[in-house]
Amino acid sequence: MKPFLFVTDLDHTFVGNDSALVQLTQMLTEHRREYGTKIVYATGRSPVLYKELQEEKNLVEPDGLVVSVGTEIYLDGSGTPDAAWSEILSVGWNRELVLSITEKITELVPQPDSEQRPFKISFFLQQEVSANVIPLLESELEKYEVNVKLIYSSGIDLDIVPRSSDKGQAMQFLRRKWKFAAEQTVVCGDSGNDIALFAVGNERGIIVGNARPELLEWHSDYPADHRYLAQDTCAGGILEGLQYFGFL
């Protein structure tokens, strides 16, 4: 057995199938202790909402925590974001300018203050108007040549983040830092904001059986041999995929 880098989304991926979560957590914890495997959570949640989930589900402490859709990385339980990652994201990021553009679009409803982060501006955007609003917002941002990208997921959440930021690029940053090959890295997800995890390289990918339509559609459009579509849901699907790839 070799160590591997395990990177997973939380809601409806790692969490959501309680009996399988207990089994998966036990296996990962043992693998980390015996072989040096690294556990990383990559979530759209802010640090505040992550802490709530961690306490509610008694989640094992990760080696790396990627929160706020890849805009912050915390290592080894530190309460301070990783400075090297923050420095990468700060290039060309202009929060005030983005806010001045978004406030003119009434369909964008700001999310709570806990979800507004140094490198993330978040809104609720109803799915029925998103097809009109997103292109409009993109064209306004392009006029000012702002270094950003939009991430729309779950039919409601719109995040504006630096172009160099997402779960996938955060994962690659940690993979290089800890010197794991792509073949020794596995990523797991269920929704649109996880596409970045699967699209960035040749890492082994597990799409859980309860994946949302936007991820399944992307998987169908861009099939790959190094990606596994599980039958079981959440942690059960992850267990299935880890066994399929021979990590466990």
C-alpha positions in Angstrom: 0.0 0.0 0.0 1.2 3.5 -0.9 0.1 6.9 0.6 -2.3 8.8 -1.5 -3.8 12.3 -1.5 -7.5 12.2 -0.8 -9.5 15.3 -1.7 -13.3 15.5 -1.2 -16.2 17.9 -1.3 -18.2 17.7 1.9 -22.0 18.3 1.4 -23.7 15.5 -0.5 -20.3 13.9 -1.2 -18.3 13.0 1.9 -21.3 13.8 4.1 -24.9 12.5 3.6 -24.7 8.8 4.1 -24.0 8.4 7.8 -23.2 4.7 8.1 -20.9 4.7 5.1 -19.2 7.9 6.5 -18.2 6.1 9.7 -16.7 3.2 7.7 -14.9 5.6 5.2 -13.5 7.8 8.0 -12.2 4.7 9.9 -10.4 3.4 6.7 -8.9 6.8 5.8 -7.7 7.4 9.4 -6.0 4.0 9.5 -4.5 4.6 6.0 -3.1 8.0 7.1 -1.6 6.6 10.3 0.0 3.5 8.6 1.0 4.9 5.2 1.1 8.8 5.4 -2.0 9.4 3.3 -3.2 13.0 3.3 -6.9 14.0 3.8 -8.2 17.2 2.3 -11.7 18.7 2.5 -12.5 21.0 -0.4 -15.8 22.8 0.3 -17.8 25.8 -0.9 -18.6 26.5 2.8 -16.9 29.3 4.6 -14.8 28.5 7.7 -17.8 29.3 9.9 -20.2 26.9 8.1 -17.4 24.3 7.9 -17.0 24.4 11.6 -20.7 23.8 12.1 -20.6 20.8 9.9 -17.5 19.4 11.4 -19.0 19.5 14.9 -22.4 18.2 13.7 -20.9 15.2 11.9 -17.8 14.7 14.1 -15.6 14.9 11.0 -12.0 13.7 11.3 -9.4 16.6 11.3 -8.0 17.0 7.8 -4.4 17.7 6.8 -5.6 20.4 4.5 -8.9 22.4 4.4 -9.9 24.2 1.2 -12.9 26.4 2.0 -14.9 29.1 0.2 -14.7 27.4 -3.2 -10.9 27.2 -3.2 -10.1 30.8 -2.1 -8.7 29.8 1.3 -6.4 27.0 2.3 -5.7 26.0 6.0 -3.0 23.5 6.8 -2.7 21.1 9.8 -5.5 22.8 11.8 -4.1 26.3 11.6 -6.5 29.2 12.0 -4.6 31.3 9.5 -5.0 31.0 5.7 -1.9 29.7 3.9 0.0 32.9 2.9 1.5 31.4 -0.3 -1.9 30.6 -1.7 -3.3 34.0 -0.7 -0.5 35.7 -2.5 -1.2 33.8 -5.7 -4.9 34.9 -5.5 -4.2 38.5 -4.8 -2.7 39.2 -8.2 -5.2 41.4 -10.2 -8.1 40.9 -7.7 -10.1 44.0 -7.0 -13.0 43.4 -4.6 -14.3 46.9 -4.5 -14.6 47.1 -8.3 -16.4 43.8 -8.5 -18.9 45.0 -5.8 -19.5 48.3 -7.7 -20.5 46.2 -10.8 -22.7 43.6 -9.1 -24.7 46.2 -7.1 -26.3 47.4 -10.3 -27.8 43.9 -11.0 -30.9 43.5 -8.8 -31.3 39.8 -9.4 -28.1 39.2 -7.4 -29.0 38.8 -3.7 -26.0 39.0 -1.4 -25.4 35.9 0.7 -24.9 36.3 4.5 -21.8 38.2 5.7 -20.2 34.9 6.9 -20.1 33.8 3.2 -18.3 37.0 2.0 -14.6 36.3 2.1 -11.4 38.2 1.2 -11.3 36.4 -2.2 -14.9 35.5 -2.7 -18.1 37.5 -3.2 -21.2 35.4 -3.1 -24.8 35.8 -4.2 -28.1 33.9 -4.4 -29.3 33.8 -8.0 -32.5 32.1 -8.9 -32.0 29.4 -11.6 -34.9 30.7 -13.8 -33.1 34.1 -14.4 -29.5 32.8 -14.3 -29.3 32.2 -18.1 -29.8 35.9 -18.7 -28.0 37.4 -15.6 -24.7 35.5 -15.9 -23.9 36.5 -19.4 -24.8 40.1 -18.6 -22.6 40.1 -15.5 -19.7 38.5 -17.4 -19.8 41.1 -20.1 -19.8 43.9 -17.5 -16.8 42.4 -15.7 -15.0 42.0 -19.0 -15.3 45.7 -19.7 -13.2 46.4 -16.7 -10.8 43.5 -17.4 -11.2 42.2 -13.8 -9.3 39.1 -13.0 -12.3 37.0 -11.9 -14.4 34.0 -12.8 -18.0 33.0 -12.0 -18.9 29.7 -10.4 -22.6 28.9 -10.4 -23.7 25.7 -8.6 -26.7 23.9 -7.1 -29.1 26.2 -9.1 -28.8 29.0 -6.5 -25.2 29.9 -5.5 -23.1 32.3 -7.5 -19.6 32.9 -6.4 -17.2 35.5 -7.9 -13.6 34.5 -7.2 -10.1 35.2 -8.7 -9.5 33.5 -12.0 -6.6 31.5 -10.5 -8.8 30.2 -7.7 -11.0 27.1 -7.6 -11.1 23.7 -5.8 -9.0 22.2 -8.6 -6.2 24.7 -8.6 -6.1 24.6 -4.8 -5.9 20.8 -5.0 -3.0 21.1 -7.5 -1.2 23.5 -5.2 -1.4 21.0 -2.3 -0.5 18.1 -4.6 2.7 19.8 -5.6 3.5 21.0 -2.1 3.2 17.5 -0.7 4.8 15.8 -3.9 1.9 13.5 -4.8 1.7 12.2 -8.4 -1.7 12.7 -10.2 -2.0 8.9 -10.2 -1.7 8.9 -6.4 -4.4 11.6 -6.0 -8.1 11.0 -5.8 -10.8 13.7 -6.0 -14.5 13.3 -5.1 -17.6 15.5 -5.8 -21.3 15.8 -6.6 -22.0 19.3 -8.1 -21.0 22.1 -10.4 -18.4 23.6 -8.2 -16.6 20.3 -8.1 -16.1 20.2 -11.9 -12.8 22.1 -11.3 -11.5 19.2 -9.3 -12.1 16.7 -12.1 -11.2 19.0 -15.0 -7.8 20.2 -13.9 -5.6 17.1 -14.6 -5.3 13.3 -14.6 -6.1 12.8 -10.9 -8.4 9.9 -10.2 -12.0 11.1 -9.9 -15.0 9.7 -8.1 -18.4 11.1 -8.9 -20.9 9.9 -6.3 -24.1 8.2 -7.2 -26.3 11.2 -6.1 -24.4 13.7 -8.3 -26.3 16.7 -9.6 -27.4 17.0 -13.3 -24.8 19.7 -14.1 -21.9 17.4 -13.1 -23.3 14.4 -14.8 -23.8 16.4 -18.0 -20.2 17.6 -17.9 -19.0 14.0 -17.2 -21.0 12.8 -20.2 -19.6 15.6 -22.5 -16.0 15.1 -21.3 -15.6 11.4 -20.5 -12.3 10.1 -19.1 -10.9 6.7 -18.1 -9.5 8.1 -14.9 -13.0 9.0 -13.6 -15.4 6.7 -11.9 -19.2 7.2 -11.7 -20.3 5.4 -8.5 -23.6 3.7 -7.9 -23.8 4.3 -4.2 -24.4 7.7 -2.6 -22.0 10.0 -0.8 -19.4 8.2 1.3 -20.7 4.9 0.0 -19.9 6.0 -3.5 -16.4 7.2 -2.4 -15.7 3.8 -0.8 -16.8 2.1 -4.1 -14.5 4.4 -6.1 -11.5 4.0 -3.8 -11.8 0.2 -4.1 -12.2 0.5 -7.9 -8.9 2.5 -8.2 -7.1 0.2 -5.7 -6.5 2.9 -3.1 -8.2 0.8 -0.4 
